């Protein structure tokens, strides 16, 4: 029996929404923002959870958002923007 070639799946169309801009009626693409929990953020940012809390409290890291009483998230685009912002900054203590 020959090997079966399985094509890669196309991008998930459900992740993208088309809507009309209210002013012009033109179609615009809207993608939901990706949410990260603390474990996922700590996998990206090489600090511990206490340092993450201190950075957030001092305003040096994006603020988290509670989506339920016990579930705190950060938006991935804000984390990426923070990484780009600190990329060129000199070290400070």
Buried (B, 14 or more C-beta within 10 A) or exposed (E): EEEEEEEEEEEEEEEEEEEEEEEEEEEEEEEEEBBBEBEBBBEEBEEEEEEBBEBBEEEEBBEBEEEEEEEBBBBBEBBEEBEEEEEEEEEEE
